Amino acid sequence: MDNGTRKMLKELTEAHGVPGFEGEIRTLIKKYLAPITAIETDNIGSIICRKVGDADGPVIMIPGHMDEIGFMVRHITKEGFIKFAPLGGWFDQVLLSQRVVVKGKKGDVIGIIGSKPPHMLAPGERSKVISKDNMFIDVGASSDKEAERKYGVRVGDPIFPDAKFTEMKNPKLLMSKAWDDRVGCAMFMSAIQKLRRARHPNIVCGVGTVQEEVGIRGARTTKNIVNPDVCIVAESGIATDTPGFKPEDATCKLGKGPVIYLLDSGMIGHTKLRDLVMDTAKKSRIPFQVGVLLGGATDGREVHLHGRGVPTIFIGVPARYIHTHVGIIHTDDYDNTIKLLVAVIKKLDAKTVKKLKE
């Protein structure tokens, strides 16, 4: 992975963009792709970056959602503590003592997620997971008036995990927040950059969608604008190479290549497109893995049902610890995913796409 890509990943993951507040990510995508694509947006904030190879060729949609999981201020207590609503799926056990950033009217406000200390809990309560309803965010305010007037914190303000992009001891391992799904945004950005001076027999639309984590909403609107012939969902995969997995479930590992998902809870991968992707990987000697995801869905759930139906496949960069404050990816996986994505795009001419639909 070159330094330019690392810099782009750092910018994308450190930027703030919970559902409904994806503006910083949209700005970054524009910065990188406006010079080489035609940019348009829908009415709820998704961005479409259109790169024309053959104006008469099929339209290839590559959605990657811009939003990350986070929170929203729902109440400020008289004592100045913030009660919050989740934006996206959080496990309660990963929240306590984590740093967060509240985007207040007067700027960023640092806080920490707290709860009643274990020393003050009854013995039977100590072994139970504390519900997020019993948690709060401490921003250091002494009252609701101070939080609102001095700090600029208001009900409805977004709250983001506070985590920095970090190279681990092994520099091929990158730790940051929001790999789900800033790595997907980076996937279509890198693929389009690779195609800048390359011939491709189609129109590629990299789409940064909004509000995927709260109901796959941006894909629902942008599919109507793009009207795709084929869709390749760009996402974070789920690495299963950590302790606790059964052997039959431990199939996706860091450093072993992109994951081609055959099934998730919202879509069965299109079989002909799946075979094309796998055959391309084999012929190009690109390592890959296959996965089945029973507990989540992607933008593909909406796109593959558009019109008469859209051949759709989900390709992911394996990531550890998604839907927490920090996750880990492997740079080799990212590089090989881009190689595969570009190679597949170059094969999707009108004749090939027609065969996919037969």
Backbone torsions as a table, in degrees:
resi	resn	phi	psi	omega
1	MET	NA	128.5	-178.7
2	ASP	-80.4	167.6	-176.5
3	ASN	-65.9	-31.4	178.7
4	GLY	-63.5	-40.0	178.3
5	THR	-69.0	-41.4	176.5
6	ARG	-59.1	-42.5	179.6
7	LYS	-62.6	-42.5	179.2
8	MET	-63.4	-43.2	178.6
9	LEU	-63.8	-39.0	177.6
10	LYS	-62.4	-46.4	-179.9
11	GLU	-62.7	-43.9	-177.3
12	LEU	-66.3	-42.1	-175.5
13	THR	-79.1	-31.3	179.3
14	GLU	-79.6	-19.3	176.3
15	ALA	-68.3	156.9	-176.7
16	HIS	-100.9	133.1	-178.7
17	GLY	-166.2	70.0	174.2
18	VAL	-77.2	165.7	-178.1
19	PRO	-51.3	128.9	-179.7
20	GLY	89.2	-6.7	-177.2
21	PHE	-136.2	49.9	-173.4
22	GLU	-91.6	12.7	-172.6
23	GLY	-57.0	-40.1	-178.8
24	GLU	-62.9	-36.8	-179.0
25	ILE	-71.7	-41.9	177.9
26	ARG	-59.0	-40.2	178.7
27	THR	-63.4	-40.9	179.1
28	LEU	-66.5	-41.8	178.7
29	ILE	-61.6	-43.2	177.1
30	LYS	-59.9	-42.5	-178.5
31	LYS	-58.2	-41.8	-176.6
32	TYR	-82.2	-34.4	-170.3
33	LEU	-109.2	-14.6	179.7
34	ALA	-57.7	-35.3	179.7
35	PRO	-68.1	-17.5	-173.6
36	ILE	-126.7	1.2	178.8
37	THR	-137.6	163.7	169.8
38	ALA	-88.5	127.6	-174.4
39	ILE	-105.9	134.9	168.7
40	GLU	-144.9	166.2	-179.7
41	THR	-132.9	159.8	170.4
42	ASP	-90.7	-171.2	-174.6
43	ASN	-89.2	1.1	177.6
44	ILE	-120.4	9.4	169.9
45	GLY	111.9	-5.0	176.7
46	SER	-70.9	154.1	-177.7
47	ILE	-122.4	138.1	179.9
48	ILE	-119.6	124.0	-178.2
49	CYS	-115.7	108.8	-170.3
50	ARG	-102.7	118.4	178.0
51	LYS	-113.1	113.7	-175.4
52	VAL	-92.6	122.5	170.5
53	GLY	-98.2	-63.2	174.5
54	ASP	-119.5	114.5	-175.6
55	ALA	-63.4	-20.5	178.6
56	ASP	-98.4	3.1	-177.3
57	GLY	-85.3	173.9	179.5
58	PRO	-66.7	157.6	-179.4
59	VAL	-98.0	123.1	-179.2
60	ILE	-107.6	114.8	179.9
61	MET	-95.9	128.5	177.2
62	ILE	-123.2	89.6	179.9
63	PRO	-84.9	138.4	169.9
64	GLY	-137.3	125.0	-173.0
65	HIS	-79.8	140.2	-175.5
66	MET	-82.0	-23.6	-173.0
67	ASP	-81.1	150.8	172.4
68	GLU	-117.8	161.9	176.5
69	ILE	-72.1	147.1	-179.7
70	GLY	-166.1	-146.4	-175.3
71	PHE	-146.3	173.8	173.8
72	MET	-138.3	142.6	176.1
73	VAL	-66.8	123.0	178.4
74	ARG	-113.7	-17.3	178.8
75	HIS	-165.3	145.1	173.0
76	ILE	-118.1	121.1	-177.5
77	THR	-72.5	163.7	178.7
78	LYS	-59.2	-26.8	-179.8
79	GLU	-85.4	-2.2	175.7
80	GLY	95.4	8.6	177.8
81	PHE	-90.6	149.4	-175.4
82	ILE	-103.1	125.7	168.5
83	LYS	-94.1	141.9	-168.7
84	PHE	-130.1	155.3	173.7
85	ALA	-109.5	138.3	178.8
86	PRO	-74.2	143.4	170.3
87	LEU	-116.2	94.7	-174.3
88	GLY	104.4	177.0	-171.9
89	GLY	-87.4	114.1	177.4
90	TRP	-117.6	139.0	166.1
91	PHE	-86.3	130.9	-176.5
92	ASP	-57.9	-34.3	-173.6
93	GLN	-69.9	-9.9	-179.5
94	VAL	-99.9	5.0	-169.6
95	LEU	-95.4	-38.6	-170.3
96	LEU	-60.9	139.9	176.8
97	SER	69.0	12.7	177.9
98	GLN	-88.0	142.4	177.5
99	ARG	-79.1	143.6	178.2
100	VAL	-137.3	165.3	176.0
101	VAL	-122.1	123.7	173.9
102	VAL	-95.8	124.8	178.5
103	LYS	-85.6	88.2	-178.1
104	GLY	-86.1	171.9	-178.6
105	LYS	-61.3	-29.0	-177.2
106	LYS	-103.6	11.6	178.2
107	GLY	122.2	-175.2	-176.5
108	ASP	-70.7	139.0	177.5
109	VAL	-125.8	119.8	-179.5
110	ILE	-80.8	139.7	176.9
111	GLY	-146.8	176.8	178.2
112	ILE	-135.8	142.1	179.2
113	ILE	-82.2	125.1	-177.1
114	GLY	-128.8	175.3	176.8
115	SER	-159.6	179.9	174.6
116	LYS	-60.7	130.1	-175.7
117	PRO	-67.2	151.3	-177.7
118	PRO	-59.5	-28.7	-179.8
119	HIS	-62.6	-21.9	-176.7
120	MET	-103.5	6.9	179.3
121	LEU	-94.8	149.0	173.7
122	ALA	-66.5	151.2	-177.1
123	PRO	-51.2	-39.6	-179.6
124	GLY	-68.8	-23.0	-178.2
125	GLU	-82.3	-25.1	-173.5
126	ARG	-64.7	-28.5	-177.5
127	SER	-88.5	-3.3	-178.3
128	LYS	-95.4	147.8	174.3
129	VAL	-71.2	129.8	179.3
130	ILE	-75.5	131.3	179.5
131	SER	-74.1	146.4	177.7
132	LYS	-60.4	-23.7	177.0
133	ASP	-64.6	-22.2	179.1
134	ASN	-100.7	11.2	176.8
135	MET	-103.6	169.2	179.1
136	PHE	-153.5	167.4	175.4
137	ILE	-113.3	127.6	179.3
138	ASP	-99.6	112.9	177.7
139	VAL	-105.8	7.7	178.6
140	GLY	86.6	8.5	179.0
141	ALA	-81.9	147.7	-179.1
142	SER	-95.5	-9.4	-179.3
143	SER	-162.2	166.0	176.8
144	ASP	-63.8	-34.6	179.5
145	LYS	-66.0	-40.5	178.8
146	GLU	-66.7	-42.6	179.4
147	ALA	-59.9	-41.0	-176.1
148	GLU	-80.4	-48.6	-172.3
149	ARG	-82.7	-42.4	-176.4
150	LYS	-87.2	-42.3	-176.5
151	TYR	-90.5	-19.6	179.7
152	GLY	77.1	23.1	-179.6
153	VAL	-88.4	130.3	-177.9
154	ARG	-131.1	154.6	171.6
155	VAL	-58.9	134.0	-177.4
156	GLY	99.2	-11.1	178.6
157	ASP	-69.7	142.5	178.4
158	PRO	-77.6	152.7	-180.0
159	ILE	-129.0	132.0	-172.9
160	PHE	-120.9	146.7	168.6
161	PRO	-59.8	143.3	179.2
162	ASP	-105.6	102.8	-178.9
163	ALA	-150.4	144.7	-177.5
164	LYS	-106.2	148.9	174.1
165	PHE	-67.0	128.2	-174.5
166	THR	-140.3	131.2	168.2
167	GLU	-81.7	130.6	-179.7
168	MET	-81.2	-177.6	179.7
169	LYS	-55.7	-41.4	167.9
170	ASN	-83.6	109.5	-173.3
171	PRO	-65.8	-9.3	175.2
172	LYS	-81.1	-8.9	177.6
173	LEU	-102.4	121.9	-176.9
174	LEU	-113.2	127.4	-179.5
175	MET	-109.4	132.1	175.9
176	SER	-167.8	172.3	171.2
177	LYS	-82.8	166.8	164.2
178	ALA	65.2	22.7	172.6
179	TRP	-56.7	-31.0	172.4
180	ASP	-92.0	97.0	7.3
181	ASP	-133.4	42.4	176.1
182	ARG	-65.7	-25.7	176.4
183	VAL	-67.0	-31.9	176.0
184	GLY	-68.9	-41.1	174.6
185	CYS	-60.1	-44.4	178.8
186	ALA	-62.5	-34.0	179.5
187	MET	-58.7	-51.6	-178.3
188	PHE	-72.5	-27.9	176.6
189	MET	-66.0	-47.4	179.7
190	SER	-65.4	-40.3	180.0
191	ALA	-62.2	-44.4	179.3
192	ILE	-65.3	-38.6	176.5
193	GLN	-61.9	-39.7	178.2
194	LYS	-65.6	-29.3	-178.1
195	LEU	-88.3	1.7	-173.5
196	ARG	-52.5	-45.9	-178.3
197	ARG	-115.7	15.1	-179.3
198	ALA	-102.1	152.5	176.3
199	ARG	-83.7	135.7	173.9
200	HIS	-145.7	138.3	-168.5
201	PRO	-87.4	43.2	-172.9
202	ASN	-163.9	-177.0	173.1
203	ILE	-113.2	120.1	-178.6
204	VAL	-99.7	127.3	177.7
205	CYS	-118.0	102.2	170.7
206	GLY	-79.5	125.6	-172.8
207	VAL	-123.8	116.2	172.2
208	GLY	-88.7	106.9	-175.0
209	THR	-92.8	154.7	177.2
210	VAL	-102.5	157.5	166.2
211	GLN	55.4	34.5	175.3
212	GLU	-66.9	-37.5	-174.4
213	GLU	-71.0	-11.1	-179.3
214	VAL	-121.2	21.8	176.1
215	GLY	136.6	19.1	174.2
216	ILE	51.2	54.0	-171.2
217	ARG	-88.4	-40.6	-179.1
218	GLY	-65.4	-33.5	177.2
219	ALA	-65.5	-31.9	-178.3
220	ARG	-66.2	-36.5	-179.1
221	THR	-85.4	-41.4	-174.3
222	THR	-71.8	-27.1	178.2
223	LYS	-61.0	-29.9	179.9
224	ASN	-73.5	-28.1	178.4
225	ILE	-80.7	-45.1	-175.9
226	VAL	-74.7	-38.7	-176.8
227	ASN	51.0	63.7	-170.2
228	PRO	-75.5	154.8	169.9
229	ASP	-92.9	-30.8	179.2
230	VAL	-142.3	147.5	176.7
231	CYS	-130.2	130.6	172.5
232	ILE	-118.1	106.9	-177.5
233	VAL	-75.7	126.5	-179.9
234	ALA	-101.2	114.2	-171.0
235	GLU	-144.4	172.6	166.0
236	SER	-84.9	133.0	171.0
237	GLY	-85.9	178.6	179.6
238	ILE	-113.3	111.6	177.2
239	ALA	-72.6	134.7	-178.5
240	THR	-122.2	38.6	-176.8
241	ASP	-107.8	24.2	178.0
242	THR	-109.5	164.9	-179.4
243	PRO	-57.5	146.5	174.1
244	GLY	109.5	-10.1	-179.2
245	PHE	-93.7	142.2	171.7
246	LYS	-70.7	153.8	-178.9
247	PRO	-54.6	-38.3	-178.3
248	GLU	-71.6	-16.8	178.6
249	ASP	-99.3	-16.7	-176.1
250	ALA	-87.3	66.2	-172.8
251	THR	-107.5	-12.2	-174.8
252	CYS	-120.0	115.1	-172.8
253	LYS	-123.2	149.0	174.4
254	LEU	-64.5	138.9	176.0
255	GLY	86.6	0.8	-176.8
256	LYS	-107.9	8.9	174.9
257	GLY	105.0	172.5	179.2
258	PRO	-62.5	155.1	177.6
259	VAL	-102.9	125.1	174.0
260	ILE	-98.7	112.7	-175.5
261	TYR	-87.3	127.1	-179.8
262	LEU	-86.1	-23.6	-174.2
263	LEU	-158.4	137.8	164.0
264	ASP	-136.9	-176.6	-173.1
265	SER	-75.3	-5.7	179.7
266	GLY	-117.0	-5.4	-172.3
267	MET	-166.1	142.0	166.5
268	ILE	-97.5	126.2	-178.8
269	GLY	-57.0	137.3	-179.8
270	HIS	-62.4	124.4	-169.2
271	THR	-66.2	-41.9	-179.7
272	LYS	-68.6	-39.5	177.6
273	LEU	-67.8	-40.4	176.0
274	ARG	-56.7	-47.0	-179.4
275	ASP	-63.9	-38.0	177.8
276	LEU	-62.5	-43.3	-179.9
277	VAL	-64.1	-46.3	-178.8
278	MET	-65.9	-42.5	178.9
279	ASP	-63.2	-39.2	178.3
280	THR	-63.5	-42.9	179.0
281	ALA	-61.8	-43.6	-178.4
282	LYS	-65.1	-45.8	-178.1
283	LYS	-67.0	-31.5	-179.9
284	SER	-90.5	1.2	-179.9
285	ARG	57.3	42.9	176.0
286	ILE	-100.4	120.8	179.1
287	PRO	-65.1	144.1	177.3
288	PHE	-149.9	164.0	177.6
289	GLN	-127.6	159.2	174.8
290	VAL	-116.0	147.9	-177.4
291	GLY	-142.7	160.5	173.4
292	VAL	-129.1	126.9	-176.0
293	LEU	-120.4	108.0	-175.8
294	LEU	-92.0	-14.9	-172.2
295	GLY	-111.1	19.6	-179.6
296	GLY	-164.7	162.6	178.7
297	ALA	-133.1	171.6	-177.2
298	THR	-129.9	-177.1	174.4
299	ASP	-57.0	-22.4	179.4
300	GLY	-60.8	-25.4	179.2
301	ARG	-58.2	-38.2	178.5
302	GLU	-82.2	-45.6	-170.1
303	VAL	-68.0	-39.1	-173.4
304	HIS	-69.0	-14.0	178.4
305	LEU	-99.5	8.9	-179.0
306	HIS	-71.2	136.9	175.5
307	GLY	56.3	-125.5	178.6
308	ARG	-84.8	3.1	-178.0
309	GLY	108.4	143.0	-177.2
310	VAL	-124.6	119.4	173.8
311	PRO	-55.1	122.3	-171.4
312	THR	-137.1	141.2	175.1
313	ILE	-137.9	151.2	-179.2
314	PHE	-111.8	118.0	177.3
315	ILE	-115.8	128.4	-176.0
316	GLY	-125.8	147.9	168.3
317	VAL	-86.6	118.9	-177.2
318	PRO	-57.1	137.0	179.2
319	ALA	-139.2	135.6	173.4
320	ARG	-87.4	144.0	168.0
321	TYR	67.0	35.9	176.7
322	ILE	-65.9	159.5	-175.7
323	HIS	61.6	35.5	167.5
324	THR	-133.8	-172.8	-178.6
325	HIS	-71.5	-28.4	179.8
326	VAL	-142.2	150.0	175.0
327	GLY	-136.9	177.0	-177.0
328	ILE	-134.2	134.0	170.4
329	ILE	-125.0	167.7	179.3
330	HIS	-112.5	131.8	-175.9
331	THR	-63.8	-32.4	177.9
332	ASP	-63.0	-38.4	178.4
333	ASP	-62.7	-42.5	179.8
334	TYR	-63.7	-48.4	-178.5
335	ASP	-60.3	-42.1	-179.5
336	ASN	-71.0	-30.4	176.2
337	THR	-65.9	-40.8	178.5
338	ILE	-66.2	-42.2	177.1
339	LYS	-57.2	-45.2	-179.4
340	LEU	-66.5	-44.1	-178.7
341	LEU	-60.7	-45.8	-179.6
342	VAL	-65.6	-42.2	-179.7
343	ALA	-63.0	-39.3	179.0
344	VAL	-68.2	-43.8	179.7
345	ILE	-56.5	-42.8	-178.1
346	LYS	-65.4	-20.8	179.5
347	LYS	-88.6	-14.7	-172.1
348	LEU	-86.1	69.8	173.9
349	ASP	-88.0	177.3	-175.3
350	ALA	-59.4	-41.7	-178.2
351	LYS	-64.8	-43.6	-179.1
352	THR	-66.0	-43.7	179.7
353	VAL	-64.2	-38.0	178.0
354	LYS	-61.4	-40.3	178.8
355	LYS	-66.5	-35.0	178.2
356	LEU	-60.6	-33.9	-174.8
357	LYS	-87.5	-10.1	-177.6
358	GLU	-74.3	NA	NA
